[in-house]
Amino acid sequence: MPITEAELARRLRDARENCALTQQQAADALEIGRTAVAELEAGRRSVTSLELVRLARLYGRSLQEFVRDEAFHEDPVVALFRATPGVADDAHMSAGLRECLNLCREVSRLEEMLGMPHAEAAELRYAFEIPATRWDAIRQGRSAAERERNRLELGVTPVREIAEVLRGQGVRVSEHDMPDDISGLFVHSRELGLIVIVNRTHAPTRRLFSCAHEFAHALLDRDQPGKISRESNREELQEVRANAFAAHFLMPEAGVRGFLRSLGKGESSRQVAEVFDAATDAGRAEGVEAQKRLPPGSQELDVHDVVAIAYHFGVSYDAALYQLLNLKNLTRDRFDALKGRRDQAALVAKALRREASTEDVHWSLAEQILALAFEAFRREEISRMKLVELAGQAGVARDDIDRALEAEGRGPEPVDVQLPE
């Protein structure tokens, strides 16, 4: 049953207030007067379909939320900000998150239109009690990471394309410009499901770690509307757990040890092996012992070794150092010495061509929405105007779209020409 005009008016007002927008700001976005918005919210003026579409996008809502005969649910961004005091006043971040949610919504709509259902993420969770200590948090994070790698059959290989892995598990992944002290966030939306957003301004190695960190929240903290990971809350046990998950998910112990062996490192300087002698009489078991001593200092890790490990797993120099310390491949003294040589590490990485690169990492929803929109246009499911509109939301200029279509032989958009009578 359709909702009443009065109910629609109330929903428009609630949605605007949830976004902390004034009537004037909403009016400016619609390019109409403030009085017109006031009349819409009072039910004294009917809203046009175009206005409703633009307001839904402005408020980060789906069109169906305004018109279907169901309860009007809380804005996921509002719920997220309520759980993270001190962030709600950032209007730029709030608008950006709603923009990301709108893109998620458009991707879902295109997938459904093209018969490409989004992967279900309902089974993605691990039931751990809230950790009571840091030790519990680290233990839980490591256990969840090992179990998740096994579930995904990742073996010991690096997970540079973690965004693609998460998308295959039903988790939307995107990026957005955020304050520097925020590394990323996780949102659990009733409508859109699980969403991970990382800080686009951070280095690719940090974004990779942040993506794994937020994935941990999606697996372990699903009962919450979301989490914002900030420098100021890194001591919280759920954040410690997520960091432990990210470290072990990106750098599994067996993978690290195997890579160290490929470098000729990671072995004890004095090795002893015993071989059982099957010819020994029963009750008098003896073995044959063999020993090997490696050259002094040959197993000590240096800057270039840590650089190689960091590059192999796609993590930062510091992340690699901490994991090597956790796995007992570094003593505390050696860790401190190598940590103080970050500047040298950057020079070594450049010389060895092992610098972090975004070339093979796909974080943005833009490439997803563009691929889906092009296919939908090819199938005549959407118009050229809709394709251009979606491209604009993804930050792609209309000229680029026109050139791409022309390259595919679709030519320029037809123009109606009125001939003189």
LINNOR-V517789 format. One record per pair of residues at least 24 apart in sequence whose ideal C-beta (glycine too) atoms are under 6 Angstrom apart, sorted by the first residue. I is the first residue (numbers start at 1). J is the second residue. Records with the same first field share a line. If there is no record, write none. Layout:
I: J + J
//
This chain:
1: 69
3: 69
5: 43
6: 43
9: 41 + 43
11: 66 + 72
12: 40 + 41
13: 41
15: 59 + 61
18: 75 + 78
19: 59
29: 58
30: 54
57: 102
60: 98 + 101
62: 105
73: 190
76: 187 + 189
79: 225
80: 187 + 225 + 226
83: 225
84: 228
87: 228
96: 176
100: 174 + 176 + 197
103: 365 + 369
104: 172 + 192 + 195
106: 369 + 390
107: 368 + 369
110: 372 + 376
113: 376 + 381
114: 376
119: 170
120: 170
121: 169 + 170 + 171 + 193 + 194
124: 169 + 219
125: 219 + 222
126: 219 + 220
131: 237 + 241
134: 240
137: 237 + 240 + 241
138: 244
140: 241
141: 241 + 244 + 245
142: 244 + 248
144: 245
145: 245 + 248 + 249
149: 252
156: 252 + 254 + 255 + 258
158: 313 + 314
160: 314
162: 211 + 212
163: 362 + 363
166: 215
171: 196 + 218
174: 365
175: 200 + 363 + 364
176: 200
177: 201
181: 230 + 231
182: 230
183: 210 + 229
184: 210 + 214 + 229
185: 228
186: 214 + 217 + 218 + 226 + 227
187: 226
188: 225 + 226
194: 218
203: 356
204: 356 + 358 + 361
205: 315 + 316 + 356
208: 314
209: 246 + 319
212: 246 + 249 + 250
213: 242 + 246
216: 242 + 245
217: 242
247: 323
250: 313 + 315
251: 313 + 323
253: 327
256: 327
259: 312
263: 305
265: 299
267: 299
269: 294 + 299
303: 341 + 344 + 345 + 348
304: 348
307: 345 + 348 + 349 + 354
311: 354
317: 345
366: 394 + 395
369: 394
370: 394
384: 413
//
